[in-house]
Amino acid sequence: MQKFVKEYFNDLKSRKRMRKRAAIAVLLLAVLVVGSVAGILTQYGMAMTGDVKCGMEEHQHTADCYEEVLICGQGEGEGH
């Protein structure tokens, strides 16, 4: 009888240990995800700082901003 009780308590301890490890793993993954998202959002965002990340000042796009460039490199002709 004592053997079965000891096995039962050992099994309970084992399950508790596994649940604790799983909870720690989930917690670490949650911290990693939150930290990554926060880091990415603050890295590229301009928000309230006003620092320009792309190197160009804010402007309205006009016809001067666009060029007519052929992507394929072939000249215009019949069927193209």
Residue, then its C-alpha position, 0 to 999 in steps of 0.5 A: m500500500q505504501k508503494f502505491v502512495k509513494e508512486y502517487f505522490n511522485d506522480l503528483k510532484s512530476r506533474k506539478r514540475m511539468r506544469k511549472r516548466a510549461a508556465i515558465a516557458v509560456l511566460l518567457l515566450a510572452v515576454l519575448v513577443v511583447g519585447s519584440v513588438a515594442g522594439i519594432l514599433t519604436q524603431y521605425g515609428m516617428a510618433m512624437t519625436g519628429d526624427v525623419k528615418c527615411g532621410m527626406e523631409e515631409h512634402q506633397h508629391t507633385a509631377d516632379c516626384y515621378e519618372e517615366v521609366l520602362i521596367c522591362g528595358q524594351g522599347e515601345g513597339e507593336g504588341h508591347 
